[in-house]
Amino acid sequence: MDKKKILLVEDDPFISEMYTTKFERAGYDIEVGMTGKEGLMKAREWMPDILLLDILIPEMDGFEVLSQIKKDPATSKIPVVMLTNLGQKEDIEKGTALGAAAYVIKAHFTPQEVVDKVKSILGA
């Protein structure tokens, strides 16, 4: 069985390292993009099963990345989980309106809960 592919777009090395370790241990194949542009490029090239996307990232924010992914027929079916510390109601509504499958506030979830959330979205 092929491993499910996760693309994490996160510019904080500590956080991306932590999630990389957590998802690899859970049996996933994970790639990291450090900027919005890199994340978008990797999403198009690698076609992950799911995308975990921070909002405050360099070059292009997470909302813009989400918008581009959903506009492109090649990537529009990839479920996107906003993984951020921006917990304002407007941010959550914006993410949802742009097509995010879920909105996860980092401070409110342990890495294991994030893994569980991804599993449930992927129907694993």
N, CA, C and O atoms as a printed pandas DataFrame, in Angstrom:
     atom_number atom_name residue_name chain_id  residue_number  x_coord  y_coord  z_coord
0              1         N          MET        A               1    0.846   -1.195    0.000
1              2        CA          MET        A               1    0.000    0.000    0.000
2              3         C          MET        A               1    0.882    1.247    0.000
3              4         O          MET        A               1    1.839    1.335    0.770
4              5         N          ASP        A               2    0.567    2.185   -0.842
5              6        CA          ASP        A               2    1.348    3.416   -0.903
6              7         C          ASP        A               2    1.112    4.260    0.332
7              8         O          ASP        A               2    0.003    4.325    0.863
8              9         N          LYS        A               3    2.178    4.904    0.776
9             10        CA          LYS        A               3    2.043    5.834    1.891
10            11         C          LYS        A               3    1.291    7.062    1.409
11            12         O          LYS        A               3    1.472    7.517    0.280
12            13         N          LYS        A               4    0.448    7.589    2.280
13            14        CA          LYS        A               4   -0.227    8.849    1.967
14            15         C          LYS        A               4    0.807    9.967    2.048
15            16         O          LYS        A               4    1.686    9.964    2.909
16            17         N          LYS        A               5    0.677   10.918    1.132
17            18        CA          LYS        A               5    1.644   12.011    1.061
18            19         C          LYS        A               5    1.074   13.282    1.680
19            20         O          LYS        A               5   -0.031   13.716    1.354
20            21         N          ILE        A               6    1.855   13.861    2.574
21            22        CA          ILE        A               6    1.461   15.092    3.243
22            23         C          ILE        A               6    2.459   16.181    2.871
23            24         O          ILE        A               6    3.672   15.982    2.938
24            25         N          LEU        A               7    1.934   17.319    2.484
25            26        CA          LEU        A               7    2.787   18.480    2.262
26            27         C          LEU        A               7    2.516   19.461    3.387
27            28         O          LEU        A               7    1.377   19.879    3.595
28            29         N          LEU        A               8    3.560   19.826    4.110
29            30        CA          LEU        A               8    3.456   20.791    5.199
30            31         C          LEU        A               8    4.129   22.082    4.746
31            32         O          LEU        A               8    5.310   22.085    4.400
32            33         N          VAL        A               9    3.382   23.165    4.749
33            34        CA          VAL        A               9    3.960   24.466    4.407
34            35         C          VAL        A               9    4.032   25.266    5.699
35            36         O          VAL        A               9    3.027   25.748    6.222
36            37         N          GLU        A              10    5.254   25.389    6.189
37            38        CA          GLU        A              10    5.506   25.957    7.524
38            39         C          GLU        A              10    6.913   26.533    7.528
39            40         O          GLU        A              10    7.859   25.841    7.153
40            41         N          ASP        A              11    7.072   27.781    7.942
41            42        CA          ASP        A              11    8.400   28.400    7.919
42            43         C          ASP        A              11    9.167   28.287    9.233
43            44         O          ASP        A              11   10.333   28.678    9.299
44            45         N          ASP        A              12    8.541   27.765   10.268
45            46        CA          ASP        A              12    9.232   27.606   11.541
46            47         C          ASP        A              12    9.907   26.233   11.567
47            48         O          ASP        A              12    9.220   25.212   11.592
48            49         N          PRO        A              13   11.254   26.194   11.563
49            50        CA          PRO        A              13   11.951   24.908   11.495
50            51         C          PRO        A              13   11.614   23.975   12.658
51            52         O          PRO        A              13   11.529   22.761   12.474
52            53         N          PHE        A              14   11.425   24.528   13.835
53            54        CA          PHE        A              14   11.093   23.690   14.995
54            55         C          PHE        A              14    9.747   22.990   14.781
55            56         O          PHE        A              14    9.621   21.786   15.007
56            57         N          ILE        A              15    8.757   23.748   14.349
57            58        CA          ILE        A              15    7.413   23.187   14.154
58            59         C          ILE        A              15    7.406   22.185   13.000
59            60         O          ILE        A              15    6.817   21.110   13.111
60            61         N          SER        A              16    8.063   22.537   11.891
61            62        CA          SER        A              16    8.047   21.613   10.756
62            63         C          SER        A              16    8.779   20.322   11.099
63            64         O          SER        A              16    8.360   19.244   10.678
64            65         N          GLU        A              17    9.862   20.419   11.854
65            66        CA          GLU        A              17   10.606   19.234   12.292
66            67         C          GLU        A              17    9.724   18.344   13.168
67            68         O          GLU        A              17    9.677   17.126   12.995
68            69         N          MET        A              18    9.028   18.979   14.109
69            70        CA          MET        A              18    8.166   18.241   15.027
70            71         C          MET        A              18    7.068   17.490   14.275
71            72         O          MET        A              18    6.827   16.311   14.538
72            73         N          TYR        A              19    6.397   18.180   13.330
73            74        CA          TYR        A              19    5.333   17.519   12.571
74            75         C          TYR        A              19    5.883   16.481   11.602
75            76         O          TYR        A              19    5.247   15.453   11.371
76            77         N          THR        A              20    7.053   16.738   11.035
77            78        CA          THR        A              20    7.666   15.763   10.128
78            79         C          THR        A              20    7.894   14.450   10.867
79            80         O          THR        A              20    7.535   13.379   10.378
80            81         N          THR        A              21    8.495   14.544   12.051
81            82        CA          THR        A              21    8.761   13.360   12.866
82            83         C          THR        A              21    7.463   12.641   13.213
83            84         O          THR        A              21    7.366   11.419   13.096
84            85         N          LYS        A              22    6.475   13.408   13.637
85            86        CA          LYS        A              22    5.200   12.837   14.066
86            87         C          LYS        A              22    4.507   12.093   12.911
87            88         O          LYS        A              22    4.021   10.977   13.092
88            89         N          PHE        A              23    4.467   12.715   11.733
89            90        CA          PHE        A              23    3.791   12.083   10.598
90            91         C          PHE        A              23    4.581   10.902   10.041
91            92         O          PHE        A              23    3.987    9.912    9.615
92            93         N          GLU        A              24    5.906   10.991   10.038
93            94        CA          GLU        A              24    6.713    9.852    9.579
94            95         C          GLU        A              24    6.488    8.649   10.493
95            96         O          GLU        A              24    6.351    7.520   10.022
96            97         N          ARG        A              25    6.450    8.894   11.784
97            98        CA          ARG        A              25    6.197    7.798   12.738
98            99         C          ARG        A              25    4.811    7.199   12.540
99           100         O          ARG        A              25    4.594    6.015   12.799
100          101         N          ALA        A              26    3.878    8.020   12.081
101          102        CA          ALA        A              26    2.507    7.536   11.851
102          103         C          ALA        A              26    2.386    6.860   10.472
103          104         O          ALA        A              26    1.306    6.414   10.084
104          105         N          GLY        A              27    3.510    6.792    9.740
105          106        CA          GLY        A              27    3.507    6.059    8.478
106          107         C          GLY        A              27    3.219    6.893    7.239
107          108         O          GLY        A              27    2.854    6.350    6.197
108          109         N          TYR        A              28    3.379    8.194    7.343
109          110        CA          TYR        A              28    3.130    9.065    6.190
110          111         C          TYR        A              28    4.440    9.484    5.529
111          112         O          TYR        A              28    5.505    9.482    6.147
112          113         N          ASP        A              29    4.323    9.835    4.276
113          114        CA          ASP        A              29    5.427   10.412    3.526
114          115         C          ASP        A              29    5.203   11.923    3.611
115          116         O          ASP        A              29    4.135   12.403    3.230
116          117         N          ILE        A              30    6.182   12.679    4.101
117          118        CA          ILE        A              30    5.949   14.112    4.294
118          119         C          ILE        A              30    7.043   14.961    3.654
119          120         O          ILE        A              30    8.231   14.652    3.742
120          121         N          GLU        A              31    6.610   16.022    3.018
121          122        CA          GLU        A              31    7.516   17.014    2.426
122          123         C          GLU        A              31    7.217   18.340    3.105
123          124         O          GLU        A              31    6.099   18.574    3.563
124          125         N          VAL        A              32    8.233   19.218    3.170
125          126        CA          VAL        A              32    8.029   20.528    3.782
126          127         C          VAL        A              32    8.365   21.628    2.783
127          128         O          VAL        A              32    9.373   21.562    2.080
128          129         N          GLY        A              33    7.510   22.631    2.734
129          130        CA          GLY        A              33    7.799   23.853    1.983
130          131         C          GLY        A              33    7.937   24.971    3.007
131          132         O          GLY        A              33    7.126   25.072    3.927
132          133         N          MET        A              34    8.955   25.810    2.855
133          134        CA          MET        A              34    9.198   26.865    3.846
134          135         C          MET        A              34    8.520   28.192    3.498
135          136         O          MET        A              34    8.358   29.052    4.364
136          137         N          THR        A              35    8.125   28.359    2.236
137          138        CA          THR        A              35    7.486   29.613    1.815
138          139         C          THR        A              35    6.209   29.286    1.053
139          140         O          THR        A              35    5.990   28.147    0.643
140          141         N          GLY        A              36    5.382   30.287    0.872
141          142        CA          GLY        A              36    4.152   30.089    0.120
142          143         C          GLY        A              36    4.426   29.622   -1.305
143          144         O          GLY        A              36    3.780   28.700   -1.801
144          145         N          LYS        A              37    5.402   30.275   -1.962
145          146        CA          LYS        A              37    5.715   29.906   -3.344
146          147         C          LYS        A              37    6.241   28.481   -3.442
147          148         O          LYS        A              37    5.869   27.728   -4.342
148          149         N          GLU        A              38    7.113   28.123   -2.500
149          150        CA          GLU        A              38    7.666   26.762   -2.493
150          151         C          GLU        A              38    6.548   25.746   -2.247
151          152         O          GLU        A              38    6.505   24.694   -2.885
152          153         N          GLY        A              39    5.652   26.068   -1.321
153          154        CA          GLY        A              39    4.536   25.171   -1.023
154          155         C          GLY        A              39    3.652   24.951   -2.240
155          156         O          GLY        A              39    3.241   23.827   -2.529
156          157         N          LEU        A              40    3.366   26.034   -2.947
157          158        CA          LEU        A              40    2.528   25.951   -4.143
158          159         C          LEU        A              40    3.215   25.105   -5.218
159          160         O          LEU        A              40    2.584   24.259   -5.850
160          161         N          MET        A              41    4.494   25.341   -5.413
161          162        CA          MET        A              41    5.263   24.589   -6.404
162          163         C          MET        A              41    5.285   23.096   -6.053
163          164         O          MET        A              41    5.067   22.247   -6.917
164          165         N          LYS        A              42    5.547   22.790   -4.791
165          166        CA          LYS        A              42    5.589   21.386   -4.363
166          167         C          LYS        A              42    4.215   20.728   -4.481
167          168         O          LYS        A              42    4.116   19.553   -4.834
168          169         N          ALA        A              43    3.165   21.478   -4.188
169          170        CA          ALA        A              43    1.811   20.918   -4.301
170          171         C          ALA        A              43    1.545   20.505   -5.748
171          172         O          ALA        A              43    0.971   19.447   -6.004
172          173         N          ARG        A              44    1.966   21.344   -6.687
173          174        CA          ARG        A              44    1.732   21.059   -8.108
174          175         C          ARG        A              44    2.599   19.915   -8.619
175          176         O          ARG        A              44    2.152   19.109   -9.435
176          177         N          GLU        A              45    3.842   19.844   -8.136
177          178        CA          GLU        A              45    4.759   18.815   -8.619
178          179         C          GLU        A              45    4.533   17.471   -7.943
179          180         O          GLU        A              45    4.558   16.430   -8.600
180          181         N          TRP        A              46    4.317   17.489   -6.650
181          182        CA          TRP        A              46    4.305   16.270   -5.845
182          183         C          TRP        A              46    2.891   15.700   -5.665
183          184         O          TRP        A              46    2.732   14.518   -5.360
184          185         N          MET        A              47    1.876   16.535   -5.853
185          186        CA          MET        A              47    0.477   16.133   -5.694
186          187         C          MET        A              47    0.213   15.355   -4.392
187          188         O          MET        A              47   -0.098   14.164   -4.424
188          189         N          PRO        A              48    0.340   16.040   -3.260
189          190        CA          PRO        A              48    0.126   15.354   -1.969
190          191         C          PRO        A              48   -1.339   14.951   -1.794
191          192         O          PRO        A              48   -2.229   15.470   -2.467
192          193         N          ASP        A              49   -1.560   14.018   -0.876
193          194        CA          ASP        A              49   -2.932   13.603   -0.557
194          195         C          ASP        A              49   -3.614   14.650    0.307
195          196         O          ASP        A              49   -4.840   14.759    0.322
196          197         N          ILE        A              50   -2.807   15.416    1.024
197          198        CA          ILE        A              50   -3.347   16.475    1.879
198          199         C          ILE        A              50   -2.259   17.527    2.086
199          200         O          ILE        A              50   -1.065   17.229    2.055
200          201         N          LEU        A              51   -2.700   18.747    2.294
201          202        CA          LEU        A              51   -1.778   19.859    2.484
202          203         C          LEU        A              51   -2.060   20.510    3.834
203          204         O          LEU        A              51   -3.195   20.884    4.130
204          205         N          LEU        A              52   -1.012   20.642    4.649
205          206        CA          LEU        A              52   -1.117   21.361    5.922
206          207         C          LEU        A              52   -0.455   22.707    5.692
207          208         O          LEU        A              52    0.717   22.778    5.321
208          209         N          LEU        A              53   -1.207   23.766    5.911
209          210        CA          LEU        A              53   -0.774   25.080    5.473
210          211         C          LEU        A              53   -0.824   26.118    6.583
211          212         O          LEU        A              53   -1.880   26.383    7.156
212          213         N          ASP        A              54    0.337   26.704    6.880
213          214        CA          ASP        A              54    0.378   27.812    7.831
214          215         C          ASP        A              54   -0.082   29.060    7.078
215          216         O          ASP        A              54   -0.040   29.087    5.848
216          217         N          ILE        A              55   -0.515   30.080    7.792
217          218        CA          ILE        A              55   -0.953   31.312    7.125
218          219         C          ILE        A              55    0.189   32.323    7.047
219          220         O          ILE        A              55    0.414   32.933    6.002
220          221         N          LEU        A              56    0.905   32.497    8.154
221          222        CA          LEU        A              56    1.974   33.497    8.183
222          223         C          LEU        A              56    3.278   32.893    7.685
223          224         O          LEU        A              56    4.115   32.454    8.474
224          225         N          ILE        A              57    3.441   32.878    6.372
225          226        CA          ILE        A              57    4.641   32.329    5.740
226          227         C          ILE        A              57    5.181   33.348    4.740
227          228         O          ILE        A              57    4.425   34.177    4.233
228          229         N          PRO        A              58    6.482   33.293    4.454
229          230        CA          PRO        A              58    7.079   34.272    3.530
230          231         C          PRO        A              58    6.626   34.108    2.074
231          232         O          PRO        A              58    6.135   33.052    1.675
232          233         N          GLU        A              59    6.800   35.159    1.308
233          234        CA          GLU        A              59    6.578   35.237   -0.142
234          235         C          GLU        A              59    5.119   35.287   -0.569
235          236         O          GLU        A              59    4.766   36.035   -1.481
236          237         N          MET        A              60    4.275   34.504    0.074
237          238        CA          MET        A              60    2.859   34.446   -0.299
238          239         C          MET        A              60    2.163   33.846    0.916
239          240         O          MET        A              60    2.534   32.757    1.354
240          241         N          ASP        A              61    1.165   34.527    1.472
241          242        CA          ASP        A              61    0.575   33.969    2.696
242          243         C          ASP        A              61   -0.284   32.739    2.400
243          244         O          ASP        A              61   -0.609   32.439    1.252
244          245         N          GLY        A              62   -0.635   32.046    3.474
245          246        CA          GLY        A              62   -1.382   30.800    3.342
246          247         C          GLY        A              62   -2.725   30.960    2.643
247          248         O          GLY        A              62   -3.167   30.060    1.928
248          249         N          PHE        A              63   -3.377   32.105    2.845
249          250        CA          PHE        A              63   -4.666   32.328    2.172
250          251         C          PHE        A              63   -4.467   32.384    0.659
251          252         O          PHE        A              63   -5.266   31.834   -0.099
252          253         N          GLU        A              64   -3.400   33.049    0.227
253          254        CA          GLU        A              64   -3.118   33.156   -1.196
254          255         C          GLU        A              64   -2.778   31.780   -1.783
255          256         O          GLU        A              64   -3.226   31.438   -2.877
256          257         N          VAL        A              65   -1.977   30.991   -1.042
257          258        CA          VAL        A              65   -1.630   29.636   -1.486
258          259         C          VAL        A              65   -2.907   28.805   -1.622
259          260         O          VAL        A              65   -3.113   28.127   -2.628
260          261         N          LEU        A              66   -3.756   28.868   -0.599
261          262        CA          LEU        A              66   -5.016   28.117   -0.614
262          263         C          LEU        A              66   -5.864   28.512   -1.823
263          264         O          LEU        A              66   -6.400   27.657   -2.528
264          265         N          SER        A              67   -5.972   29.802   -2.044
265          266        CA          SER        A              67   -6.756   30.312   -3.160
266          267         C          SER        A              67   -6.220   29.789   -4.497
267          268         O          SER        A              67   -6.995   29.359   -5.351
268          269         N          GLN        A              68   -4.903   29.825   -4.677
269          270        CA          GLN        A              68   -4.284   29.342   -5.920
270          271         C          GLN        A              68   -4.500   27.838   -6.098
271          272         O          GLN        A              68   -4.774   27.370   -7.203
272          273         N          ILE        A              69   -4.374   27.090   -5.003
273          274        CA          ILE        A              69   -4.549   25.635   -5.073
274          275         C          ILE        A              69   -5.978   25.283   -5.477
275          276         O          ILE        A              69   -6.202   24.381   -6.284
276          277         N          LYS        A              70   -6.933   26.001   -4.911
277          278        CA          LYS        A              70   -8.337   25.710   -5.200
278          279         C          LYS        A              70   -8.746   26.172   -6.597
279          280         O          LYS        A              70   -9.684   25.621   -7.173
280          281         N          LYS        A              71   -8.058   27.174   -7.154
281          282        CA          LYS        A              71   -8.365   27.668   -8.501
282          283         C          LYS        A              71   -7.828   26.750   -9.589
283          284         O          LYS        A              71   -8.383   26.687  -10.686
284          285         N          ASP        A              72   -6.744   26.036   -9.282
285          286        CA          ASP        A              72   -6.075   25.197  -10.272
286          287         C          ASP        A              72   -6.745   23.830  -10.329
287          288         O          ASP        A              72   -6.741   23.105   -9.334
288          289         N          PRO        A              73   -7.328   23.460  -11.483
289          290        CA          PRO        A              73   -8.018   22.169  -11.586
290          291         C          PRO        A              73   -7.128   20.984  -11.203
291          292         O          PRO        A              73   -7.624   19.976  -10.701
292          293         N          ALA        A              74   -5.829   21.100  -11.434
293          294        CA          ALA        A              74   -4.912   19.998  -11.114
294          295         C          ALA        A              74   -4.788   19.768   -9.610
295          296         O          ALA        A              74   -4.568   18.639   -9.171
296          297         N          THR        A              75   -4.929   20.831   -8.819
297          298        CA          THR        A              75   -4.714   20.702   -7.372
298          299         C          THR        A              75   -5.977   20.970   -6.546
299          300         O          THR        A              75   -5.959   20.844   -5.322
300          301         N          SER        A              76   -7.059   21.334   -7.212
301          302        CA          SER        A              76   -8.250   21.778   -6.466
302          303         C          SER        A              76   -8.858   20.702   -5.566
303          304         O          SER        A              76   -9.567   21.025   -4.613
304          305         N          LYS        A              77   -8.590   19.429   -5.858
305          306        CA          LYS        A              77   -9.176   18.340   -5.052
306          307         C          LYS        A              77   -8.342   18.006   -3.813
307          308         O          LYS        A              77   -8.781   17.226   -2.968
308          309         N          ILE        A              78   -7.153   18.585   -3.698
309          310        CA          ILE        A              78   -6.309   18.296   -2.525
310          311         C          ILE        A              78   -6.937   18.952   -1.293
311          312         O          ILE        A              78   -7.132   20.167   -1.272
312          313         N          PRO        A              79   -7.252   18.156   -0.270
313          314        CA          PRO        A              79   -7.786   18.781    0.952
314          315         C          PRO        A              79   -6.694   19.619    1.624
315          316         O          PRO        A              79   -5.550   19.185    1.759
316          317         N          VAL        A              80   -7.072   20.809    2.033
317          318        CA          VAL        A              80   -6.116   21.713    2.679
318          319         C          VAL        A              80   -6.560   21.964    4.116
319          320         O          VAL        A              80   -7.699   22.357    4.368
320          321         N          VAL        A              81   -5.649   21.733    5.046
321          322        CA          VAL        A              81   -5.912   22.020    6.457
322          323         C          VAL        A              81   -5.080   23.245    6.822
323          324         O          VAL        A              81   -3.853   23.220    6.726
324          325         N          MET        A              82   -5.746   24.306    7.238
325          326        CA          MET        A              82   -5.035   25.479    7.722
326          327         C          MET        A              82   -4.494   25.113    9.101
327          328         O          MET        A              82   -5.251   24.742    9.997
328          329         N          LEU        A              83   -3.182   25.222    9.259
329          330        CA          LEU        A              83   -2.534   24.866   10.522
330          331         C          LEU        A              83   -1.800   26.118   10.986
331          332         O          LEU        A              83   -0.697   26.411   10.524
332          333         N          THR        A              84   -2.419   26.847   11.898
333          334        CA          THR        A              84   -1.945   28.192   12.185
334          335         C          THR        A              84   -2.200   28.594   13.623
335          336         O          THR        A              84   -2.917   27.904   14.349
336          337         N          ASN        A              85   -1.627   29.688   14.031
337          338        CA          ASN        A              85   -1.963   30.251   15.335
338          339         C          ASN        A              85   -2.915   31.427   15.205
339          340         O          ASN        A              85   -3.294   32.033   16.207
340          341         N          LEU        A              86   -3.305   31.754   13.983
341          342        CA          LEU        A              86   -4.287   32.824   13.791
342          343         C          LEU        A              86   -5.672   32.261   14.059
343          344         O          LEU        A              86   -6.234   31.535   13.238
344          345         N          GLY        A              87   -6.209   32.605   15.214
345          346        CA          GLY        A              87   -7.492   32.028   15.603
346          347         C          GLY        A              87   -8.653   33.000   15.545
347          348         O          GLY        A              87   -9.726   32.719   16.080
348          349         N          GLN        A              88   -8.449   34.157   14.894
349          350        CA          GLN        A              88   -9.541   35.128   14.802
350          351         C          GLN        A              88  -10.665   34.561   13.951
351          352         O          GLN        A              88  -10.441   33.836   12.982
352          353         N          LYS        A              89  -11.880   34.917   14.349
353          354        CA          LYS        A              89  -13.064   34.457   13.632
354          355         C          LYS        A              89  -12.963   34.790   12.133
355          356         O          LYS        A              89  -13.321   33.966   11.291
356          357         N          GLU        A              90  -12.478   35.995   11.801
357          358        CA          GLU        A              90  -12.387   36.399   10.380
358          359         C          GLU        A              90  -11.421   35.485    9.628
359          360         O          GLU        A              90  -11.671   35.113    8.481
360          361         N          ASP        A              91  -10.310   35.124   10.288
361          362        CA          ASP        A              91   -9.327   34.247    9.635
362          363         C          ASP        A              91   -9.936   32.867    9.370
363          364         O          ASP        A              91   -9.774   32.304    8.287
364          365         N          ILE        A              92  -10.628   32.338   10.360
365          366        CA          ILE        A              92  -11.252   31.021   10.216
366          367         C          ILE        A              92  -12.291   31.062    9.095
367          368         O          ILE        A              92  -12.349   30.164    8.256
368          369         N          GLU        A              93  -13.115   32.122    9.093
369          370        CA          GLU        A              93  -14.139   32.246    8.045
370          371         C          GLU        A              93  -13.514   32.390    6.665
371          372         O          GLU        A              93  -14.008   31.823    5.690
372          373         N          LYS        A              94  -12.419   33.156    6.584
373          374        CA          LYS        A              94  -11.739   33.355    5.304
374          375         C          LYS        A              94  -11.181   32.028    4.792
375          376         O          LYS        A              94  -11.348   31.685    3.621
376          377         N          GLY        A              95  -10.516   31.284    5.681
377          378        CA          GLY        A              95   -9.956   29.984    5.302
378          379         C          GLY        A              95  -11.032   29.030    4.815
379          380         O          GLY        A              95  -10.862   28.348    3.805
380          381         N          THR        A              96  -12.136   28.989    5.538
381          382        CA          THR        A              96  -13.240   28.112    5.174
382          383         C          THR        A              96  -13.865   28.547    3.850
383          384         O          THR        A              96  -14.176   27.712    3.000
384          385         N          ALA        A              97  -14.046   29.845    3.680
385          386        CA          ALA        A              97  -14.628   30.372    2.444
386          387         C          ALA        A              97  -13.748   30.061    1.232
387          388         O          ALA        A              97  -14.256   29.834    0.134
388          389         N          LEU        A              98  -12.433   30.051    1.436
389          390        CA          LEU        A              98  -11.508   29.752    0.338
390          391         C          LEU        A              98  -11.405   28.257    0.043
391          392         O          LEU        A              98  -10.780   27.855   -0.939
392          393         N          GLY        A              99  -12.024   27.430    0.900
393          394        CA          GLY        A              99  -12.065   26.002    0.603
394          395         C          GLY        A              99  -11.253   25.092    1.508
395          396         O          GLY        A              99  -11.044   23.925    1.178
396          397         N          ALA        A             100  -10.787   25.610    2.655
397          398        CA          ALA        A             100  -10.037   24.741    3.575
398          399         C          ALA        A             100  -10.942   23.633    4.105
399          400         O          ALA        A             100  -12.102   23.873    4.438
400          401         N          ALA        A             101  -10.400   22.419    4.178
401          402        CA          ALA        A             101  -11.152   21.269    4.694
402          403         C          ALA        A             101  -11.295   21.362    6.212
403          404         O          ALA        A             101  -12.261   20.864    6.790
404          405         N          ALA        A             102  -10.314   22.008    6.845
405          406        CA          ALA        A             102  -10.337   22.152    8.301
406          407         C          ALA        A             102   -9.448   23.325    8.679
407          408         O          ALA        A             102   -8.592   23.757    7.908
408          409         N          TYR        A             103   -9.672   23.829    9.884
409          410        CA          TYR        A             103   -8.898   24.963   10.376
410          411         C          TYR        A             103   -8.415   24.576   11.761
411          412         O          TYR        A             103   -9.213   24.475   12.693
412          413         N          VAL        A             104   -7.117   24.361   11.903
413          414        CA          VAL        A             104   -6.555   23.878   13.160
414          415         C          VAL        A             104   -5.652   24.953   13.768
415          416         O          VAL        A             104   -4.701   25.413   13.136
416          417         N          ILE        A             105   -5.965   25.341   14.994
417          418        CA          ILE        A             105   -5.143   26.327   15.684
418          419         C          ILE        A             105   -4.068   25.571   16.461
419          420         O          ILE        A             105   -4.364   24.819   17.389
420          421         N          LYS        A             106   -2.809   25.788   16.062
421          422        CA          LYS        A             106   -1.680   25.017   16.606
422          423         C          LYS        A             106   -1.694   24.949   18.126
423          424         O          LYS        A             106   -1.481   23.887   18.711
424          425         N          ALA        A             107   -1.944   26.081   18.754
425          426        CA          ALA        A             107   -1.863   26.134   20.216
426          427         C          ALA        A             107   -2.933   25.277   20.896
427          428         O          ALA        A             107   -2.794   24.931   22.069
428          429         N          HIS        A             108   -3.996   24.935   20.168
429          430        CA          HIS        A             108   -5.108   24.189   20.772
430          431         C          HIS        A             108   -5.037   22.685   20.516
431          432         O          HIS        A             108   -5.841   21.924   21.054
432          433         N          PHE        A             109   -4.082   22.261   19.703
433          434        CA          PHE        A             109   -3.995   20.848   19.340
434          435         C          PHE        A             109   -2.590   20.324   19.569
435          436         O          PHE        A             109   -1.612   21.015   19.286
436          437         N          THR        A             110   -2.484   19.098   20.082
437          438        CA          THR        A             110   -1.173   18.464   20.171
438          439         C          THR        A             110   -0.847   17.935   18.771
439          440         O          THR        A             110   -1.749   17.747   17.955
440          441         N          PRO        A             111    0.435   17.696   18.491
441          442        CA          PRO        A             111    0.779   17.102   17.192
442          443         C          PRO        A             111    0.017   15.797   16.933
443          444         O          PRO        A             111   -0.387   15.530   15.801
444          445         N          GLN        A             112   -0.178   14.995   17.967
445          446        CA          GLN        A             112   -0.921   13.736   17.774
446          447         C          GLN        A             112   -2.369   14.008   17.357
447          448         O          GLN        A             112   -2.919   13.284   16.528
448          449         N          GLU        A             113   -2.979   15.033   17.918
449          450        CA          GLU        A             113   -4.351   15.371   17.535
450          451         C          GLU        A             113   -4.396   15.844   16.078
451          452         O          GLU        A             113   -5.376   15.605   15.372
452          453         N          VAL        A             114   -3.334   16.512   15.639
453          454        CA          VAL        A             114   -3.262   16.948   14.247
454          455         C          VAL        A             114   -3.148   15.721   13.333
455          456         O          VAL        A             114   -3.795   15.662   12.288
456          457         N          VAL        A             115   -2.324   14.744   13.728
457          458        CA          VAL        A             115   -2.207   13.494   12.972
458          459         C          VAL        A             115   -3.579   12.818   12.897
459          460         O          VAL        A             115   -3.986   12.361   11.829
460          461         N          ASP        A             116   -4.282   12.755   14.010
461          462        CA          ASP        A             116   -5.611   12.129   14.034
462          463         C          ASP        A             116   -6.591   12.860   13.120
463          464         O          ASP        A             116   -7.398   12.234   12.433
464          465         N          LYS        A             117   -6.513   14.185   13.120
465          466        CA          LYS        A             117   -7.377   15.001   12.265
466          467         C          LYS        A             117   -7.113   14.690   10.789
467          468         O          LYS        A             117   -8.047   14.534   10.003
468          469         N          VAL        A             118   -5.840   14.603   10.427
469          470        CA          VAL        A             118   -5.449   14.277    9.053
470          471         C          VAL        A             118   -5.975   12.883    8.673
471          472         O          VAL        A             118   -6.519   12.689    7.586
472          473         N          LYS        A             119   -5.803   11.927    9.582
473          474        CA          LYS        A             119   -6.312   10.567    9.336
474          475         C          LYS        A             119   -7.806   10.602    9.063
475          476         O          LYS        A             119   -8.283    9.939    8.143
476          477         N          SER        A             120   -8.551   11.370    9.854
477          478        CA          SER        A             120   -9.997   11.399    9.668
478          479         C          SER        A             120  -10.372   12.053    8.337
479          480         O          SER        A             120  -11.314   11.617    7.676
480          481         N          ILE        A             121   -9.634   13.102    7.938
481          482        CA          ILE        A             121   -9.925   13.751    6.663
482          483         C          ILE        A             121   -9.598   12.819    5.496
483          484         O          ILE        A             121  -10.324   12.783    4.502
484          485         N          LEU        A             122   -8.514   12.073    5.620
485          486        CA          LEU        A             122   -8.124   11.153    4.553
486          487         C          LEU        A             122   -8.935    9.851    4.597
487          488         O          LEU        A             122   -8.808    8.994    3.723
488          489         N          GLY        A             123   -9.763    9.726    5.626
489          490        CA          GLY        A             123  -10.610    8.544    5.740
490          491         C          GLY        A             123   -9.800    7.302    6.047
491          492         O          GLY        A             123  -10.164    6.200    5.636
492          493         N          ALA        A             124   -8.691    7.477    6.777
493          494        CA          ALA        A             124   -7.836    6.322    7.119
494          495         C          ALA        A             124   -8.345    5.665    8.400
495          496         O          ALA        A             124   -7.768    4.679    8.859
